[in-house]
């Protein structure tokens, strides 16, 4: 991670801190490597845009071979559809009421759209929103494989799929999210749980005479273990940038991190830590008191506390101390909410060349 400091030194005053700096050559390699993995294992790759929220990066993923994109809400789907994406999966239990009903119909006319469902009420709402155009909307039943978030038990997927079919919606298959694979040592087990649950769900649809042509698995931490033949596509998001948590979990190396936050030391009153200009407004509050809220490898330190505009950089008892005014790179623990904090990405490379600034097109879009 020493190269982050070298990049930041090369960029100099052209970057006003705090700011997210993207290493484009690393991102390109991350995209290539994940696409190659999917292709070699016979899986479609449908990246989740929640990580980068950037049209330019979405276009890179599609150009590399992605079959479509995954969105987390209607706004994200609309933005990427307007940018030309022809196939979008909204992997969320959308409640299509009020203005969202009209937006849904418009979006389904613009792109090949599918939506996650996991309740009778949501299915009825989607069918009512689409009216006589219900067949234009694909639905994918969400099941719970152990994350205990949203999603029905796998054996119940067929019941919902049958209802959606009765209401005229186009039933495509099933999906899940192995969120319980996000701790050290849990990735492979979560992937097994995922495959078992998806196989049960596919069987549940088959009992109702419905073929699951989409069997969608997810998450960057479990992606390399999504080899089961029941799976037809994967939906990783973080892989495009990676972060400290991905390194900690073992699904990438430090050299695969493609984004850091440029920050500046703004105060040193002789305490055990110094103050940087990256607080919760820049980094969100991702992490915990034990691991901190962002890593600063240049000084073997970490942000032990965040206020809105202040980051408390805890330093080792021995070692060098950054000076006030010095620029330092912060490696996020979880990159997704960090990107959402900014309107633009500073595009550089590992040689420290400033290549441009890309808009975070879906920044702050929450509905």
C-alpha positions as CSV (number, residue, x, y, z in Angstrom):
1,X,0.0,0.0,0.0
2,X,3.0,2.3,0.0
3,X,2.2,3.2,-3.6
4,X,-0.8,5.2,-2.4
5,X,1.5,7.7,-0.8
6,X,3.6,7.9,-4.0
7,X,0.5,8.5,-6.1
8,X,-0.8,11.2,-3.7
9,X,2.6,12.9,-3.7
10,X,2.6,12.9,-7.6
11,X,-0.9,14.4,-7.7
12,X,0.1,17.1,-5.3
13,X,-2.1,20.2,-5.0
14,X,-4.3,19.2,-8.0
15,X,-6.4,17.2,-5.5
16,X,-8.3,19.0,-2.8
17,X,-8.8,16.8,0.2
18,X,-10.7,14.9,1.3
19,X,-11.3,13.1,-2.1
20,X,-11.6,9.6,-3.4
21,X,-8.7,8.7,-5.7
22,X,-9.2,5.8,-8.2
23,X,-6.2,3.9,-9.6
24,X,-7.6,3.1,-13.1
25,X,-5.1,0.5,-14.0
26,X,-5.9,-1.5,-10.9
27,X,-9.7,-1.1,-11.5
28,X,-9.2,-2.3,-15.1
29,X,-7.4,-5.4,-13.9
30,X,-10.0,-6.1,-11.2
31,X,-12.7,-5.9,-13.9
32,X,-10.8,-8.1,-16.3
33,X,-10.0,-10.7,-13.6
34,X,-13.6,-11.1,-12.4
35,X,-14.9,-11.3,-15.9
36,X,-12.3,-13.9,-16.8
37,X,-13.3,-15.9,-13.7
38,X,-17.0,-15.8,-14.6
39,X,-16.4,-16.8,-18.2
40,X,-14.1,-19.7,-17.3
41,X,-16.7,-21.0,-14.9
42,X,-19.7,-20.6,-17.2
43,X,-21.4,-17.9,-15.1
44,X,-22.9,-14.6,-16.3
45,X,-21.4,-11.6,-14.5
46,X,-23.9,-8.9,-13.5
47,X,-22.0,-6.4,-11.4
48,X,-23.7,-4.4,-8.7
49,X,-23.4,-0.7,-9.3
50,X,-23.9,0.3,-5.7
51,X,-20.2,0.2,-5.2
52,X,-19.1,2.7,-7.8
53,X,-22.4,4.5,-8.8
54,X,-20.5,5.7,-11.8
55,X,-21.7,5.4,-15.4
56,X,-18.2,5.3,-16.8
57,X,-17.2,2.4,-14.7
58,X,-20.5,0.6,-15.5
59,X,-19.7,1.0,-19.2
60,X,-16.2,-0.5,-18.5
61,X,-17.8,-3.6,-16.9
62,X,-20.3,-4.0,-19.8
63,X,-17.5,-3.6,-22.4
64,X,-15.5,-6.3,-20.6
65,X,-18.4,-8.8,-21.0
66,X,-20.9,-8.3,-18.2
67,X,-24.3,-9.5,-19.2
68,X,-26.0,-6.6,-17.5
69,X,-25.9,-4.6,-14.3
70,X,-27.4,-4.9,-10.8
71,X,-29.0,-1.9,-9.1
72,X,-30.0,-1.4,-5.5
73,X,-32.9,1.0,-6.0
74,X,-35.0,2.5,-8.7
75,X,-32.9,5.7,-9.0
76,X,-29.8,3.7,-9.7
77,X,-31.6,1.6,-12.3
78,X,-33.0,4.7,-14.0
79,X,-29.6,6.4,-14.2
80,X,-27.8,3.4,-15.8
81,X,-30.8,2.8,-18.1
82,X,-30.6,6.4,-19.4
83,X,-26.8,5.8,-20.0
84,X,-27.6,2.9,-22.3
85,X,-27.6,-0.2,-20.2
86,X,-30.0,-2.6,-21.8
87,X,-30.4,-5.2,-19.0
88,X,-30.8,-4.3,-15.3
89,X,-31.7,-6.3,-12.3
90,X,-33.1,-4.4,-9.4
91,X,-32.0,-6.7,-6.6
92,X,-34.3,-5.3,-3.9
93,X,-37.9,-5.9,-2.7
94,X,-39.3,-2.8,-4.4
95,X,-42.6,-1.5,-3.2
96,X,-44.1,0.0,-6.4
97,X,-46.5,2.6,-4.9
98,X,-47.2,6.2,-5.8
99,X,-44.7,7.8,-8.1
100,X,-42.6,4.7,-8.1
101,X,-45.3,2.8,-10.1
102,X,-45.1,5.2,-13.0
103,X,-41.3,5.3,-12.8
104,X,-41.3,1.5,-12.9
105,X,-43.5,1.4,-16.0
106,X,-41.3,4.0,-17.8
107,X,-38.1,2.1,-16.9
108,X,-39.5,-1.2,-18.1
109,X,-40.2,0.4,-21.5
110,X,-36.6,1.7,-21.6
111,X,-34.6,-1.4,-20.7
112,X,-34.9,-5.1,-20.0
113,X,-35.8,-4.9,-16.4
114,X,-36.2,-7.5,-13.6
115,X,-37.0,-6.9,-10.0
116,X,-36.6,-8.9,-6.8
117,X,-39.7,-10.1,-5.0
118,X,-40.1,-11.8,-1.6
119,X,-43.7,-11.1,-0.5
120,X,-47.2,-11.6,-1.7
121,X,-47.9,-7.9,-1.2
122,X,-45.0,-6.7,-3.3
123,X,-46.0,-9.1,-6.1
124,X,-49.6,-7.7,-6.1
125,X,-48.2,-4.1,-6.0
126,X,-45.9,-4.8,-9.0
127,X,-48.7,-6.4,-11.0
128,X,-51.0,-3.5,-10.3
129,X,-48.3,-0.9,-11.2
130,X,-47.6,-2.6,-14.5
131,X,-51.2,-3.2,-15.4
132,X,-51.6,-4.7,-18.9
133,X,-47.8,-4.4,-19.4
134,X,-47.1,-6.9,-16.5
135,X,-45.4,-9.3,-18.9
136,X,-42.7,-6.7,-19.6
137,X,-41.4,-6.9,-16.1
138,X,-39.2,-9.9,-15.0
139,X,-39.4,-11.0,-11.4
140,X,-36.7,-13.0,-9.5
141,X,-37.8,-14.5,-6.2
142,X,-35.4,-13.7,-3.3
143,X,-34.6,-16.4,-0.9
144,X,-32.7,-16.3,2.4
145,X,-29.6,-18.6,2.5
146,X,-28.5,-17.6,6.0
147,X,-27.9,-13.9,6.0
148,X,-31.3,-13.4,7.8
149,X,-32.0,-10.1,6.0
150,X,-34.7,-10.3,3.3
151,X,-35.8,-13.3,1.3
152,X,-38.2,-16.2,1.9
153,X,-37.2,-19.7,2.9
154,X,-35.9,-21.6,-0.2
155,X,-38.8,-24.1,-0.2
156,X,-41.3,-21.2,-0.3
157,X,-39.9,-19.7,-3.6
158,X,-42.3,-21.7,-5.8
159,X,-45.4,-20.4,-4.1
160,X,-44.4,-16.8,-4.8
161,X,-43.2,-17.6,-8.3
162,X,-46.6,-19.2,-9.1
163,X,-48.5,-16.1,-7.8
164,X,-46.3,-13.8,-9.9
165,X,-47.0,-15.9,-12.9
166,X,-50.8,-15.8,-12.2
167,X,-50.6,-12.0,-12.0
168,X,-49.0,-11.9,-15.5
169,X,-45.4,-11.1,-14.4
170,X,-42.5,-12.8,-16.2
171,X,-41.0,-15.2,-13.7
172,X,-37.2,-15.6,-14.4
173,X,-35.9,-17.5,-11.4
174,X,-34.4,-17.0,-7.9
175,X,-31.6,-15.1,-6.2
176,X,-30.0,-14.7,-2.8
177,X,-27.3,-12.8,-0.9
178,X,-24.8,-14.7,1.3
179,X,-24.2,-11.8,3.6
180,X,-23.1,-14.2,6.4
181,X,-19.9,-14.7,4.4
182,X,-18.6,-11.3,5.4
183,X,-16.5,-12.5,8.4
184,X,-13.0,-14.1,8.5
185,X,-13.2,-17.8,7.7
186,X,-16.9,-17.8,6.7
187,X,-16.7,-17.2,2.9
188,X,-16.6,-20.8,1.7
189,X,-19.3,-22.0,4.2
190,X,-21.6,-19.2,3.2
191,X,-21.1,-20.1,-0.5
192,X,-22.1,-23.7,0.3
193,X,-25.2,-22.5,2.1
194,X,-26.0,-20.3,-0.9
195,X,-25.8,-23.2,-3.4
196,X,-27.9,-25.5,-1.2
197,X,-30.6,-22.9,-0.8
198,X,-30.6,-22.0,-4.5
199,X,-30.9,-25.7,-5.4
200,X,-33.9,-26.1,-3.1
201,X,-35.5,-22.9,-4.5
202,X,-35.0,-24.1,-8.1
203,X,-36.7,-27.4,-7.1
204,X,-39.6,-25.5,-5.5
205,X,-40.2,-23.6,-8.8
206,X,-40.0,-26.8,-10.8
207,X,-42.7,-28.3,-8.6
208,X,-45.0,-25.5,-9.9
209,X,-43.9,-26.1,-13.5
210,X,-41.7,-23.1,-13.6
211,X,-38.1,-23.2,-15.0
212,X,-35.6,-21.0,-13.2
213,X,-33.5,-19.6,-16.1
214,X,-31.9,-17.1,-13.7
215,X,-30.2,-18.5,-10.5
216,X,-28.3,-15.6,-9.2
217,X,-25.7,-15.6,-6.5
218,X,-23.9,-12.7,-4.9
219,X,-21.1,-10.9,-3.1
220,X,-17.5,-10.2,-3.7
221,X,-16.3,-12.2,-0.7
222,X,-18.0,-15.4,-1.8
223,X,-17.5,-14.9,-5.6
224,X,-14.6,-17.3,-6.0
225,X,-16.6,-20.1,-4.4
226,X,-19.7,-19.7,-6.6
227,X,-18.8,-22.7,-8.7
228,X,-21.8,-24.8,-8.1
229,X,-23.5,-25.8,-11.4
230,X,-26.9,-24.6,-10.2
231,X,-25.7,-21.0,-10.3
232,X,-26.1,-19.1,-13.6
233,X,-24.9,-15.7,-12.6
234,X,-23.0,-13.8,-9.9
235,X,-23.5,-10.2,-8.7
236,X,-20.3,-8.9,-7.0
237,X,-19.9,-5.2,-6.5
238,X,-16.9,-4.3,-4.3
239,X,-14.4,-6.2,-6.5
240,X,-14.2,-3.2,-8.8
241,X,-12.3,-1.2,-6.1
242,X,-11.8,-3.6,-3.2
243,X,-11.1,-2.3,0.3
244,X,-9.5,-3.1,3.6
245,X,-12.3,-5.6,4.6
246,X,-11.8,-7.5,1.4
247,X,-8.1,-7.9,2.2
248,X,-8.9,-8.9,5.8
249,X,-11.3,-11.5,4.6
250,X,-8.7,-12.9,2.2
251,X,-10.5,-12.4,-1.1
252,X,-8.0,-10.0,-2.5
253,X,-4.5,-8.7,-1.8
254,X,-3.4,-5.1,-0.9
255,X,-2.3,-4.6,-4.5
256,X,-5.9,-5.1,-5.7
257,X,-7.2,-2.1,-3.8
258,X,-8.1,0.5,-6.5
259,X,-9.4,3.4,-4.4
260,X,-8.2,5.4,-1.4
261,X,-9.3,8.6,0.2
262,X,-6.8,11.5,0.0
263,X,-6.8,13.4,3.3
264,X,-4.7,16.1,5.0
265,X,-3.4,16.3,8.5
266,X,-5.0,19.5,9.9
267,X,-4.2,19.4,13.6
268,X,-1.6,18.0,16.0
269,X,-1.9,19.0,19.6
270,X,0.5,16.4,20.9
271,X,-2.0,13.7,21.7
272,X,-1.6,10.1,20.8
273,X,-3.4,10.8,17.5
274,X,-3.4,13.6,15.0
275,X,-6.5,15.0,13.2
276,X,-7.2,14.6,9.5
277,X,-9.9,16.2,7.4
278,X,-11.7,12.9,6.6
279,X,-14.6,12.3,9.0
280,X,-18.0,10.6,8.7
281,X,-19.0,13.0,5.9
282,X,-16.2,11.4,3.8
283,X,-15.8,7.9,5.2
284,X,-19.3,7.2,6.6
285,X,-19.0,5.3,9.9
286,X,-17.8,1.9,8.6
287,X,-15.7,-0.1,11.0
288,X,-15.7,-0.5,14.8
289,X,-13.6,0.6,17.8
290,X,-11.4,-2.5,17.7
291,X,-10.5,-2.2,14.0
292,X,-11.0,1.5,13.5
293,X,-12.7,3.4,10.7
294,X,-10.0,3.5,8.1
295,X,-6.4,2.4,7.7
296,X,-3.4,4.6,7.2
297,X,-0.7,2.3,6.1
298,X,1.9,5.1,5.5
299,X,2.2,5.5,9.2
300,X,1.0,2.1,10.4
301,X,-2.0,3.9,11.9
302,X,-5.7,3.8,11.8
303,X,-8.6,6.2,12.3
304,X,-9.8,5.2,15.8
305,X,-12.7,7.8,15.9
306,X,-14.6,9.9,13.4
307,X,-16.6,13.1,13.9
308,X,-18.3,14.7,11.0
309,X,-15.3,16.5,9.6
310,X,-12.5,15.1,11.9
311,X,-10.7,11.8,11.7
312,X,-8.6,10.8,14.7
313,X,-5.5,9.1,13.4
314,X,-4.1,6.8,16.0
315,X,-0.4,6.4,15.7
316,X,2.0,3.8,17.1
317,X,3.9,4.7,20.3
318,X,7.1,4.6,18.3
319,X,7.6,5.7,14.7
320,X,7.3,8.8,12.7
321,X,4.5,11.4,13.0
322,X,2.9,13.2,10.1
323,X,3.2,17.0,10.0
324,X,0.3,19.4,9.9
325,X,-0.4,20.0,6.2
326,X,0.9,16.6,5.1
327,X,-1.3,14.6,2.7
328,X,-1.9,11.0,3.6
329,X,-4.0,8.2,2.0
330,X,-6.8,6.5,3.9
331,X,-7.8,3.0,2.9
332,X,-11.6,2.5,3.6
333,X,-12.9,-0.5,5.5
334,X,-16.0,-0.6,3.3
335,X,-15.7,1.3,0.0
336,X,-19.4,1.5,-1.0
337,X,-20.6,4.2,1.4
338,X,-17.4,6.1,0.9
339,X,-18.0,6.6,-2.8
340,X,-21.6,7.7,-2.1
341,X,-20.2,10.6,0.0
342,X,-18.6,12.3,-3.1
343,X,-19.8,13.8,-6.3
344,X,-16.8,12.9,-8.3
345,X,-13.9,10.4,-8.5
346,X,-10.3,11.6,-9.1
347,X,-9.0,9.2,-11.8
348,X,-5.3,8.5,-11.6
349,X,-3.1,5.4,-12.0
350,X,-0.3,3.8,-10.1
351,X,2.2,6.1,-11.8
352,X,0.5,9.1,-10.3
353,X,-0.8,10.6,-13.5
354,X,-4.0,12.6,-13.2
355,X,-6.3,11.1,-15.9
356,X,-9.5,13.0,-15.3
357,X,-12.5,13.3,-13.0
358,X,-15.6,11.1,-13.3
359,X,-19.0,11.9,-11.9
360,X,-20.5,9.7,-9.3
361,X,-23.8,9.7,-11.3
362,X,-25.9,8.0,-8.7
363,X,-24.4,9.7,-5.7
364,X,-27.1,10.3,-3.0
365,X,-29.8,8.6,-5.0
366,X,-31.8,6.7,-2.4
367,X,-35.2,6.0,-3.8
